[in-house]
Amino acid sequence: MKVLNFGSLNLDYVYDVDHFVREGETISSMDMNIFCGGKGLNQSVALAKAGAKVYHAGAVGSADGGMLLDTLSSLGVDISYIERYDISSGHAIIQKNKAGNNCILLYGGANQNIDKEFIKEVLKEFDSGDILLLQNEISNLAFIIDEGYAKGMRIVLNPSPINEKIFECDIEKVEYLILNEIEAADILGITCIDEDELVEKLTKRFSNTKIVLTLGEKGSVYVDKYEKIKQEIYKTEVVDTTAAGDTFTGYFIAGITSGLDVKHALKQAAMASSIAVGRKGASPSIPFAKEICEK
């Protein structure tokens, strides 16, 4: 079984601020760092650091994508399905406050240049039963889901960020839906973010899909037709939450594909996330499997 992550690749420009900038306000940044990021790249890094063999498909700019490609290849990620275009790579402007929380402005760049012919060519190399991991930071997401499902691939969707493209997707074709409580409420079209109500409505709406709902300080919950499993967080001092969700997703999928049951995959993902939030940056904050064992 192969793991294909068809996902975004971004350069993250991270600004340390006293507070998030408000409308009409100009503030000074206390520090600025450039990291490799994008939900796609972060999740491939997490998979690779967890010990999984992962293939990444996507797109970068020919002039500024070298750092992104080097980061993935240095971890053993197969980058042969990443296209180079004569446009800018995707990037993110990230404000990080003193509490370690963040707000993010995305520019799609090359991530939005992924066309249907390229998608078809990539998916030719994968078979029924292979994992197809997706997020909502690239173009033609609904088409990728349809094509992957037609091939019998096992689709994992992290529907972030939520926008109109998500509502074009047939989520019933998704095996694992991994999302936080805000994203869940948006998909359901409700304002309530009560855990029990979200779980009930998600399982009713997507009856054939396995749901992994992350709840911040309240941990996470997994639910399918047969069981519901709650996972608490491992408390740590928060430095930067930027890649916490991506770390969780990558480690959870790595656990499932390596043969762990859901309970132990959730535990592994929670431990990895707790380490990631204690470090600066997106992909650099993601721990290796050895660190999880030592925790």
C-alpha positions as CSV (number, residue, x, y, z in Angstrom):
1,M,0.0,0.0,0.0
2,K,1.4,3.4,-1.1
3,V,0.6,6.7,0.6
4,L,0.1,9.6,-1.9
5,N,-0.2,13.1,-0.5
6,F,-1.6,15.4,-3.2
7,G,-1.1,18.6,-1.3
8,S,0.2,22.2,-1.0
9,L,3.7,23.4,-0.6
10,N,4.2,26.9,0.9
11,L,6.9,29.2,2.2
12,D,5.8,30.4,5.6
13,Y,6.7,34.0,6.6
14,V,6.2,34.0,10.3
15,Y,6.0,37.3,12.2
16,D,6.2,37.4,16.1
17,V,3.7,40.0,17.3
18,D,2.4,41.2,20.6
19,H,-1.2,40.8,19.3
20,F,-2.9,40.1,16.0
21,V,-3.1,43.2,13.8
22,R,-6.6,44.9,13.8
23,E,-8.4,46.6,11.0
24,G,-6.6,49.9,10.2
25,E,-3.8,49.2,12.6
26,T,0.0,49.1,11.9
27,I,2.2,47.2,14.3
28,S,5.8,46.2,14.4
29,S,7.0,42.6,14.4
30,M,9.5,41.5,17.1
31,D,11.0,38.8,14.8
32,M,10.5,37.2,11.4
33,N,11.5,33.7,10.2
34,I,11.0,31.8,7.0
35,F,9.9,28.1,7.2
36,C,8.7,25.5,4.8
37,G,5.0,24.8,5.3
38,G,1.7,24.4,3.7
39,K,-0.7,21.8,5.0
40,G,0.4,19.3,2.3
41,L,4.1,19.6,3.0
42,N,3.6,19.6,6.8
43,Q,1.6,16.4,6.6
44,S,4.1,14.7,4.3
45,V,6.8,15.7,6.8
46,A,4.8,14.3,9.7
47,L,4.2,11.0,7.8
48,A,7.9,10.7,6.9
49,K,9.1,11.5,10.4
50,A,6.6,8.9,11.7
51,G,8.4,6.3,9.5
52,A,5.9,6.1,6.6
53,K,7.0,6.0,3.0
54,V,5.1,8.9,1.3
55,Y,4.9,10.2,-2.2
56,H,4.1,13.9,-2.5
57,A,2.3,15.4,-5.6
58,G,1.9,19.1,-6.1
59,A,3.5,22.2,-7.6
60,V,6.2,24.8,-6.7
61,G,7.7,27.8,-8.4
62,S,10.8,27.1,-10.5
63,A,12.6,30.1,-8.9
64,D,11.6,29.8,-5.2
65,G,10.7,26.1,-4.8
66,G,14.1,24.7,-4.1
67,M,13.9,25.0,-0.3
68,L,10.5,23.2,-0.3
69,L,11.8,20.3,-2.5
70,D,15.0,20.0,-0.4
71,T,13.0,19.7,2.8
72,L,10.9,16.9,1.6
73,S,13.7,14.9,-0.2
74,S,15.9,15.2,2.9
75,L,13.4,13.2,4.8
76,G,13.0,10.5,2.2
77,V,9.7,11.8,0.7
78,D,9.4,10.9,-3.0
79,I,9.1,14.3,-4.9
80,S,9.0,12.9,-8.4
81,Y,5.3,14.0,-8.7
82,I,6.0,17.6,-8.0
83,E,5.8,20.0,-10.9
84,R,7.8,23.2,-11.3
85,Y,6.1,26.2,-12.9
86,D,7.4,29.7,-13.8
87,I,5.2,31.4,-11.1
88,S,5.7,31.9,-7.4
89,S,5.3,29.1,-5.0
90,G,2.5,29.3,-2.5
91,H,3.2,31.2,0.6
92,A,1.6,32.2,3.9
93,I,1.9,35.3,6.0
94,I,1.6,34.1,9.6
95,Q,1.2,36.3,12.7
96,K,2.2,34.5,15.9
97,N,1.3,36.1,19.2
98,K,2.8,35.7,22.7
99,A,0.5,32.8,23.6
100,G,1.8,30.8,20.6
101,N,-1.5,31.2,18.7
102,N,-1.6,32.2,15.1
103,C,-3.6,33.7,12.2
104,I,-2.7,33.0,8.6
105,L,-3.1,34.6,5.2
106,L,-2.6,32.3,2.3
107,Y,-1.5,33.0,-1.3
108,G,-2.0,29.9,-3.5
109,G,0.6,30.5,-6.1
110,A,1.7,27.3,-7.9
111,N,-0.7,25.3,-5.7
112,Q,-3.5,26.7,-7.7
113,N,-2.0,25.6,-11.0
114,I,-2.7,21.9,-10.7
115,D,-4.8,20.9,-13.7
116,K,-6.8,17.8,-14.5
117,E,-4.3,16.3,-16.9
118,F,-1.5,16.4,-14.4
119,I,-3.8,14.8,-11.8
120,K,-4.7,12.0,-14.2
121,E,-1.0,11.4,-14.9
122,V,-0.1,11.2,-11.2
123,L,-2.9,8.9,-10.3
124,K,-2.0,6.4,-13.0
125,E,0.9,5.4,-10.8
126,F,-1.3,4.4,-7.9
127,D,-3.7,1.5,-7.3
128,S,-6.8,0.4,-5.4
129,G,-6.2,0.3,-1.7
130,D,-3.5,3.0,-1.8
131,I,-4.0,6.0,0.6
132,L,-4.8,9.4,-1.0
133,L,-4.3,12.2,1.5
134,L,-5.8,15.6,0.6
135,Q,-6.3,19.1,2.0
136,N,-8.0,22.2,0.6
137,E,-5.0,24.3,-0.5
138,I,-4.7,23.1,-4.1
139,S,-6.8,23.4,-7.2
140,N,-9.3,20.8,-8.6
141,L,-9.8,19.1,-5.2
142,A,-13.2,17.7,-6.1
143,F,-11.8,16.2,-9.3
144,I,-9.0,14.5,-7.4
145,I,-11.5,13.0,-5.0
146,D,-13.6,11.7,-7.8
147,E,-10.6,10.2,-9.7
148,G,-9.1,8.6,-6.6
149,Y,-12.4,7.1,-5.6
150,A,-12.9,5.7,-9.1
151,K,-9.6,3.9,-8.7
152,G,-10.5,2.5,-5.4
153,M,-8.1,4.6,-3.4
154,R,-8.7,5.1,0.3
155,I,-9.2,8.9,0.6
156,V,-8.3,10.9,3.7
157,L,-9.5,14.5,3.7
158,N,-8.4,17.4,5.9
159,P,-10.9,20.0,4.6
160,S,-8.9,23.1,5.6
161,P,-9.3,25.9,4.8
162,I,-13.1,25.8,4.5
163,N,-14.3,27.6,1.4
164,E,-16.7,27.1,-1.4
165,K,-14.5,24.4,-3.0
166,I,-15.3,22.0,-0.1
167,F,-18.9,22.1,-0.9
168,E,-18.2,20.9,-4.4
169,C,-16.6,17.7,-3.0
170,D,-18.4,14.5,-2.6
171,I,-17.4,13.8,1.0
172,E,-19.3,10.5,1.0
173,K,-16.3,9.2,-1.1
174,V,-13.9,10.0,1.8
175,E,-12.9,7.2,4.2
176,Y,-11.4,9.4,6.8
177,L,-12.5,13.0,7.5
178,I,-10.1,14.8,9.8
179,L,-11.2,18.3,10.9
180,N,-11.4,20.6,13.9
181,E,-14.6,21.9,15.6
182,I,-14.7,25.2,13.7
183,E,-14.4,23.4,10.3
184,A,-17.0,20.9,11.3
185,A,-19.5,23.6,12.2
186,D,-18.8,25.4,8.9
187,I,-19.3,22.2,6.9
188,L,-22.6,21.5,8.7
189,G,-23.7,25.1,8.4
190,I,-24.3,25.6,12.1
191,T,-22.9,28.0,14.7
192,C,-22.8,25.6,17.7
193,I,-19.4,23.9,18.4
194,D,-20.6,21.6,21.1
195,E,-18.7,18.3,20.8
196,D,-21.6,15.9,21.1
197,E,-23.8,17.8,18.7
198,L,-21.0,18.1,16.1
199,V,-20.3,14.3,16.3
200,E,-24.0,13.5,16.0
201,K,-24.5,15.7,13.0
202,L,-21.3,14.7,11.3
203,T,-22.0,11.0,11.6
204,K,-25.6,11.5,10.4
205,R,-24.5,13.6,7.4
206,F,-21.5,11.4,6.4
207,S,-22.7,8.0,7.5
208,N,-20.1,6.0,5.7
209,T,-17.1,8.2,6.7
210,K,-14.8,7.7,9.6
211,I,-14.7,11.0,11.5
212,V,-11.7,12.4,13.5
213,L,-12.7,15.6,15.2
214,T,-9.9,17.6,16.9
215,L,-10.9,19.8,19.8
216,G,-7.9,21.8,20.8
217,E,-7.3,21.6,24.6
218,K,-10.2,19.1,24.8
219,G,-8.2,16.5,22.8
220,S,-9.8,14.6,19.9
221,V,-12.6,12.1,19.2
222,Y,-12.9,9.4,16.6
223,V,-16.3,8.0,15.6
224,D,-17.5,5.5,13.0
225,K,-20.5,3.2,12.7
226,Y,-19.2,0.9,15.4
227,E,-17.2,2.9,18.0
228,K,-16.4,6.2,19.5
229,I,-12.9,6.8,21.0
230,K,-11.9,9.9,23.0
231,Q,-8.2,11.0,23.2
232,E,-7.0,13.6,25.7
233,I,-4.1,15.9,25.0
234,Y,-0.6,15.7,26.5
235,K,-0.1,19.1,28.1
236,T,2.9,21.1,27.3
237,E,4.0,24.7,27.2
238,V,2.7,26.2,24.0
239,V,5.2,28.1,21.8
240,D,3.7,27.9,18.3
241,T,0.5,26.0,17.2
242,T,1.1,26.5,13.4
243,A,1.6,22.8,12.5
244,A,-0.2,21.1,15.4
245,G,-3.1,19.9,13.3
246,D,-0.9,18.7,10.4
247,T,1.3,16.8,12.8
248,F,-1.7,15.1,14.2
249,T,-3.0,14.2,10.8
250,G,0.3,12.8,9.5
251,Y,1.0,10.7,12.6
252,F,-2.6,9.4,12.7
253,I,-2.4,8.2,9.1
254,A,1.0,6.8,9.6
255,G,-0.3,4.8,12.6
256,I,-3.3,3.5,10.7
257,T,-1.2,2.4,7.7
258,S,1.4,0.7,9.9
259,G,-1.2,-1.5,11.4
260,L,-2.0,0.4,14.7
261,D,-5.6,0.3,15.8
262,V,-7.5,3.6,16.0
263,K,-6.9,4.0,19.8
264,H,-3.2,3.7,19.5
265,A,-3.0,5.8,16.3
266,L,-4.9,8.6,18.1
267,K,-2.5,8.4,21.1
268,Q,0.6,8.6,18.8
269,A,-0.9,11.6,17.0
270,A,-1.7,13.4,20.3
271,M,1.8,12.9,21.6
272,A,3.4,14.1,18.4
273,S,1.2,17.2,18.4
274,S,2.1,18.0,22.0
275,I,5.8,18.1,21.0
276,A,5.1,20.2,17.9
277,V,3.3,23.0,19.8
278,G,6.4,23.4,22.1
279,R,8.6,24.4,19.1
280,K,8.8,27.2,16.6
281,G,7.8,26.9,13.0
282,A,5.7,24.6,10.9
283,S,7.6,21.6,9.5
284,P,10.7,22.1,11.7
285,S,8.5,21.6,14.8
286,I,7.3,18.2,13.8
287,P,9.0,15.4,15.9
288,F,10.5,12.2,14.7
289,A,9.0,8.9,15.8
290,K,12.0,8.3,18.2
291,E,10.9,11.4,20.2
292,I,7.4,10.0,20.6
293,C,8.8,6.8,22.0
294,E,10.8,8.8,24.5
295,K,8.0,11.0,25.6
